[in-house]
Amino acid sequence: MATAANQANISLIVSTYNWPEALRLCLMSIRAQSMLPKEVIIADDGSGKATEQLIDEFRKDFPIPLIHVWQEDKGFQLARIRNKAFAKASGDYIVQIDGDLILHKRFIKDHFDFKRENCFVTGSRVIMSPELSERLLKKKDIKVSVLSKGITNVFNGLRIPFLSRLMHGYRQNDIMYVRGCNMAFWKKDLITVNGYDESFVGWGREDNDIAVRLNNAGVQKRTMKYAGVVFHIYHPMKSHADLEKNDYLLRKAVEEGTILSSLGISQYL
């Protein structure tokens, strides 16, 4: 198991749904971190047995606790499964990612160094081509960098910590600029706003909504550029069929100055 010297009081939440091949690479990159979180919680929105078997395989020699939080597959309910994972988290600070990412080896260390009281963080991601993604999946390989053939937004893959500190205010007041696949929060702040609003079902805007409500509660957004690097494994876009409804819910939160979600984390605490 990890020692206190190379372990942060951070719970890493990894959302996933029926893509164990990508989750394998994600877990490999977590295991290779220079600073480990205290635990990893897989927020599983209804995956089948293959994902459970993969987690059981990794548990055998994983250096920190690997916790599987699962809910029945009733469509895209990301807000709900994240709330359930947040409720299980024992860390003071929560870093949230998606299970289709390969993390730079200093990802957790960067989040640890970047955290500030009364703030939440949004990072960015590096987009990989279908061809590069397929090669890494096939070879079960996490060796990727900005120099790899098939990287489209190179600047998001540059790690320059002193620039990261200077850029923390980047698009600070833009509520549409958050990346749910790479965010971080103090657990106490999540409880203050009652976590994600589970009225958001289907793809889109649940991350913008929690950012709006955190801002309304006096928790400021910090943007992490040139640090906290993640590489996104290509997949086709998910259905946006629920986006119009979710856009309405987001506008309502903005207009009404909402802080508390009516259906949130409190039901699991």
ZIWO-V417845 format. One record per residue. N is the residue number from 1. D_CENTER is the distance of its C-alpha to the mean C-alpha in whole Angstrom. Layout:
# ZIWO-V417845
n/d_center
N/D_CENTER
N/D_CENTER
This chain:
# ZIWO-V417845
n/d_center
1/23
2/22
3/24
4/23
5/24
6/21
7/19
8/17
9/16
10/13
11/11
12/8
13/6
14/6
15/7
16/10
17/14
18/17
19/16
20/17
21/18
22/14
23/13
24/16
25/15
26/12
27/13
28/16
29/14
30/13
31/16
32/18
33/16
34/18
35/17
36/16
37/14
38/16
39/14
40/12
41/11
42/11
43/10
44/13
45/14
46/18
47/18
48/21
49/23
50/22
51/18
52/20
53/22
54/20
55/18
56/21
57/22
58/20
59/21
60/24
61/23
62/20
63/20
64/18
65/18
66/16
67/16
68/15
69/15
70/17
71/18
72/21
73/20
74/21
75/19
76/16
77/15
78/11
79/12
80/14
81/12
82/9
83/12
84/14
85/12
86/12
87/15
88/16
89/14
90/17
91/15
92/16
93/13
94/9
95/6
96/3
97/2
98/5
99/8
100/10
101/9
102/12
103/11
104/14
105/16
106/15
107/12
108/12
109/15
110/14
111/12
112/14
113/17
114/15
115/15
116/18
117/19
118/19
119/16
120/12
121/11
122/9
123/9
124/10
125/11
126/14
127/15
128/17
129/21
130/21
131/24
132/22
133/19
134/22
135/24
136/21
137/20
138/24
139/24
140/21
141/21
142/18
143/21
144/19
145/20
146/21
147/24
148/23
149/25
150/23
151/21
152/21
153/19
154/20
155/20
156/16
157/17
158/19
159/18
160/21
161/20
162/23
163/22
164/19
165/21
166/23
167/20
168/18
169/20
170/19
171/19
172/19
173/21
174/19
175/17
176/16
177/15
178/11
179/8
180/6
181/4
182/4
183/5
184/7
185/10
186/14
187/14
188/17
189/16
190/14
191/17
192/19
193/18
194/18
195/14
196/13
197/16
198/17
199/19
200/17
201/17
202/17
203/15
204/14
205/14
206/13
207/10
208/13
209/15
210/13
211/14
212/17
213/18
214/16
215/19
216/22
217/21
218/22
219/18
220/18
221/15
222/15
223/14
224/13
225/15
226/17
227/15
228/11
229/12
230/10
231/12
232/12
233/14
234/16
235/17
236/19
237/18
238/17
239/20
240/20
241/23
242/21
243/20
244/23
245/23
246/20
247/21
248/24
249/22
250/20
251/23
252/25
253/22
254/23
255/27
256/27
257/25
258/23
259/21
260/21
261/20
262/22
263/20
264/18
265/17
266/20
267/22
268/20
269/21
